[in-house]
Amino acid sequence: MKLQQFKEEINKINFSQDALNVMNDILDKAIEKKEITDDQKNEISEIIRLEMDSSNVLADALKEFSQSIKEYDDELGKIAEDAEKNMKEIEDDFSSDVNGVINDVQLAQTRDKLENL
């Protein structure tokens, strides 16, 4: 592959702007001299390696962030489920208490009626 083609291909890859600037500078010098030195190759290789390492760190961080969001969502789901259960228990207890009061009132009314007979 010719150096100009290589430069064009490098610029299509989603490298950081700083990395592209350095690699383009190296490649422009190599294109001007019509050859690339081993040092220039090594420099470009090192930049690419650093960019890949950086991308891997970012991917790992995003994966960890995604997992944290999933765990948070799961926890919210459990909290909502527990709240729903608690509300059901409160409603059942209230209903039971109301029924008890109604029964007590009816019992008292029945006693009053019996006493008035």
N, C-alpha and C positions, 0 to 999 in steps of 0.2 A: 504494500500500500504506500502510496506517495505521502509525503509529509503534509501537504495541503489537505489531502483527503482525510488523513488521520486527525488533523486539526478540526476539520468540519465535523467529523464523527464525535470527537471529544466535546465539541460545543453543543451537540444534540443531547448529551447526557445531562441529567439534572444535578450537576455539581454546584457547590456554592460559588458565588460570584468571585470571591477571593481566590479560590482554587483555580477557577477558569482564567482569571487574570494572570496568575503566575504561569499556568501551563501554556496559555496563548503567547506570553512573552518568550518562554523557552522555545516554543515551536516556531514563532516568528524569526527568532535568531537562527534556528536550525534550517528553516526554509530559505533564509537569506544566504546561508553558507552551503545550501543544498546537501546537507548531511547533519545527522544528529549524533552527538557524542554519547559515550557510555554514561558519563556523568549526567547529561541531560535526560537520558532514558531513566536512570536511577532516580533522578529528582521527580520526574513525572510519575514513575511507579510509586514512589513514596507518597506523593500527593494523593494519588488514587487510593492507596491503602488507607491513608488517614481519613479520606472522605468516606470510604466504606465503613471504617470503624465508627465514625461519627454517625453514619446512617444506622448502623446496628444498635448503637446506644440509644438513638432516638426511637427506633422500632421497639426496643426493649422497654423504654420508658412509656411509650404509648400502650404497649401490651399491659404493663403493670397498671397504668391509669385506667384502662378499659376493665381490668379485673376488679379494681377498686370500685368503679362505678357499678359493676354487676353485684358485688358484695353489698354495697350500699343499697341498691335496689332490692336485693333479697331481704336485707334487714328491714327496710321500710315495709315490705310485704308482710313480714312476720309481725311487725308492730301493728299494722292495720288489721291483720288477722286476730291478734290478741285483743285489740281494742274492740273488734266486732264481737268476740266471745264475751268480753267483759260487759259490753253493752247488753248483750242477750241475757246474761246473768242478772244484771241490774233490772232489766225489763221484767224478767221472770220473777225476781224477788218483789218488785213493786206490784206486779199483778197479783202475786200471792198475798201480799200485805193488804191490798185493796180488797181482795176477795175475803180475807179474814175480817176486815172491818165491816164489810157488807154482811157477812154472816153474823158478826157480833150485834150489829144494828137489828137485823131480822130476828135474832134470838131475843134481844131486849124488847122488840115490838111484840113478839109472840108472848113473852112473859107478861108484859103490860096488859095484853088482851086477856090472858088467862086470869090475871089478878082482878080484872074488872068484870069478870063473869059472875 
